[in-house]
Amino acid sequence: MTSSEARSRLMAGNKRFVEGTLTAKDIGESRIRDLSDNGQHPFAVVVCCSDSRVPPEIVFDQGLGELFVVRTAGNVVDDVALGSVEYGAEHLGIPLIVVLGHEKCGAVRATIDAHGGVHGCIKAITDKIGRSYDKVCESRNAYEACEDENIRDTAAEIRSNTVIKHLIRSGKVEVVGAKYAIGTGKVTFLS
């Protein structure tokens, strides 16, 4: 499968989700046994926010074994998340990596509203998002602009990873950003 075919498959699944025409998924014993016996063969890596309103398997209408998902608050990546992305792309041969952000992101809101006053491990998340905010802080809608910039920055960070960069150059992987609309369920791929 090519990255273009994988993206089309995600878009078709999201269209079904938005229209309320989800396909029946085989989640029974035979599918579980098949995945156990034959391994996983997902067609897309999805790096997305931990937000409970944005489950990628559901919003893209996919079943067991079809998506390789990495979830962190604010859809940011660190070495552990990047290692997971590398594994999916390099070892599983997945052609498409999608950074899926969303509207009304609590991590973005916390970053902007806290003005650096966050402590604990959450600070690692808000520090990354803060770099995106610094680029767009003068925007009329700073929250939305920061959400979009954070998606782009995470995609750029993935693209700059040595393993992923090599896979991109050899035409094996594409990295794209996308945004989920909380109110409608629609996913839009960013340019």
C-alpha positions as CSV (number, residue, x, y, z in Angstrom):
1,M,0.0,0.0,0.0
2,T,1.3,3.5,-0.8
3,S,1.0,6.5,1.5
4,S,-1.6,8.0,-0.9
5,E,-3.7,4.8,-0.7
6,A,-3.4,4.8,3.1
7,R,-4.6,8.4,3.3
8,S,-7.5,7.6,1.0
9,R,-8.5,4.7,3.2
10,L,-8.4,7.0,6.3
11,M,-10.4,9.7,4.6
12,A,-13.0,7.1,3.5
13,G,-13.2,5.8,7.0
14,N,-13.7,9.3,8.5
15,K,-16.4,10.0,5.9
16,R,-18.3,6.9,7.1
17,F,-17.8,8.0,10.7
18,V,-19.1,11.5,10.1
19,E,-22.1,10.0,8.1
20,G,-22.8,7.5,10.9
21,T,-22.3,4.5,8.5
22,L,-19.6,2.7,10.3
23,T,-18.7,-0.7,8.9
24,A,-19.0,-3.8,11.0
25,K,-15.7,-4.8,12.5
26,D,-14.5,-8.3,13.0
27,I,-13.4,-8.2,16.6
28,G,-14.2,-11.8,17.3
29,E,-12.2,-14.9,18.1
30,S,-11.2,-15.5,14.5
31,R,-9.8,-12.0,14.0
32,I,-7.9,-12.1,17.3
33,R,-6.5,-15.5,16.4
34,D,-5.5,-14.2,12.9
35,L,-3.6,-11.3,14.4
36,S,-1.9,-13.6,16.9
37,D,-0.9,-16.2,14.3
38,N,0.0,-13.8,11.5
39,G,1.1,-10.7,13.3
40,Q,0.0,-7.1,12.8
41,H,0.0,-5.3,9.4
42,P,-1.3,-1.8,10.1
43,F,-1.4,0.6,7.2
44,A,-0.9,3.9,9.1
45,V,0.9,5.2,12.2
46,V,-1.3,7.8,13.9
47,V,0.3,10.1,16.5
48,C,-2.5,11.7,18.3
49,C,-3.7,13.3,21.5
50,S,-4.7,11.3,24.5
51,D,-8.0,13.1,24.5
52,S,-10.8,10.6,25.0
53,R,-13.0,12.3,22.4
54,V,-10.5,11.4,19.6
55,P,-10.1,7.6,19.4
56,P,-8.4,7.2,16.0
57,E,-9.7,3.6,15.3
58,I,-13.2,5.0,15.6
59,V,-12.9,8.3,13.9
60,F,-11.2,6.6,10.9
61,D,-13.6,3.6,11.1
62,Q,-10.8,1.0,11.4
63,G,-10.6,-2.3,13.1
64,L,-8.1,-4.4,15.1
65,G,-4.6,-4.4,13.7
66,E,-5.2,-1.7,11.1
67,L,-3.7,1.4,12.8
68,F,-0.5,1.7,14.8
69,V,-1.4,4.4,17.4
70,V,0.9,6.6,19.6
71,R,-1.0,8.8,22.0
72,T,0.3,11.6,24.1
73,A,-1.4,14.7,25.6
74,G,-1.1,17.4,23.0
75,N,0.1,15.0,20.3
76,V,3.7,15.8,21.1
77,V,6.6,13.4,20.7
78,D,9.6,12.6,22.8
79,D,12.2,9.9,22.3
80,V,9.9,7.1,23.4
81,A,7.1,8.2,21.1
82,L,9.6,8.7,18.3
83,G,10.9,5.2,18.9
84,S,7.3,3.9,18.5
85,V,6.9,5.8,15.2
86,E,10.3,4.5,14.0
87,Y,9.2,0.9,14.8
88,G,6.0,1.3,12.9
89,A,7.5,2.8,9.9
90,E,10.8,0.8,9.7
91,H,9.9,-2.6,11.2
92,L,6.3,-2.9,10.2
93,G,6.7,-1.1,6.8
94,I,3.9,1.4,7.4
95,P,3.9,4.0,4.6
96,L,1.9,6.8,6.3
97,I,2.5,8.7,9.5
98,V,-0.4,11.0,10.5
99,V,-0.1,13.6,13.3
100,L,-3.7,14.0,14.4
101,G,-4.5,17.0,16.5
102,H,-7.9,18.3,17.3
103,E,-10.0,21.4,18.2
104,K,-10.4,22.4,21.9
105,C,-7.2,20.7,22.9
106,G,-6.8,20.8,26.7
107,A,-3.0,20.6,26.5
108,V,-2.9,23.6,24.1
109,R,-5.2,25.5,26.4
110,A,-3.1,24.7,29.5
111,T,0.0,25.9,27.7
112,I,-1.5,29.2,26.7
113,D,-3.5,29.9,29.9
114,A,-0.7,28.8,32.3
115,H,1.9,31.3,31.0
116,G,4.7,28.8,31.9
117,G,3.2,28.2,35.4
118,V,2.9,24.4,34.9
119,H,4.9,22.0,37.0
120,G,5.6,18.3,37.2
121,C,5.9,16.1,34.1
122,I,3.1,18.1,32.4
123,K,5.7,20.8,31.9
124,A,7.5,18.6,29.3
125,I,4.2,18.7,27.2
126,T,3.5,22.4,27.6
127,D,7.2,23.3,26.9
128,K,6.9,21.6,23.5
129,I,3.5,23.2,22.7
130,G,4.9,26.5,24.0
131,R,7.3,26.6,21.1
132,S,4.4,26.4,18.7
133,Y,2.5,29.1,20.6
134,D,5.5,31.4,20.5
135,K,5.2,31.4,16.6
136,V,1.5,32.3,16.6
137,C,0.8,34.2,19.9
138,E,-0.2,37.4,18.0
139,S,-2.9,35.6,16.0
140,R,-6.5,36.6,16.4
141,N,-7.5,33.1,17.5
142,A,-4.3,32.0,19.4
143,Y,-5.8,28.7,20.6
144,E,-6.7,27.5,17.1
145,A,-3.5,28.8,15.5
146,C,-1.5,27.1,18.2
147,E,-3.3,23.8,17.7
148,D,-2.5,23.9,14.0
149,E,1.1,25.0,14.5
150,N,1.6,22.2,17.1
151,I,0.4,19.7,14.6
152,R,2.9,21.1,12.0
153,D,5.7,21.2,14.5
154,T,5.2,17.6,15.6
155,A,5.1,16.5,12.0
156,A,8.3,18.4,11.4
157,E,10.0,16.9,14.4
158,I,9.0,13.4,13.1
159,R,10.3,14.2,9.6
160,S,13.7,15.4,11.1
161,N,14.2,12.0,13.0
162,T,17.1,10.2,11.4
163,V,15.3,7.0,10.7
164,I,12.2,8.7,9.4
165,K,14.2,11.1,7.2
166,H,15.9,8.1,5.6
167,L,12.6,6.4,4.9
168,I,11.1,9.6,3.4
169,R,14.1,10.1,1.1
170,S,13.8,6.5,-0.1
171,G,10.1,7.1,-0.8
172,K,8.9,4.6,1.8
173,V,7.1,7.0,4.2
174,E,5.1,10.2,4.2
175,V,4.4,12.3,7.2
176,V,1.3,14.4,7.2
177,G,-0.7,16.5,9.7
178,A,-4.5,16.4,10.2
179,K,-7.0,18.0,12.5
180,Y,-10.1,16.5,14.1
181,A,-13.2,18.8,14.5
182,I,-14.7,17.9,17.9
183,G,-18.1,19.2,16.9
184,T,-18.5,17.4,13.6
185,G,-16.2,14.5,13.7
186,K,-14.5,15.5,10.4
187,V,-10.8,15.1,9.9
188,T,-9.1,17.6,7.7
189,F,-5.6,17.0,6.4
190,L,-3.4,20.0,6.6
191,S,-1.3,21.2,3.7
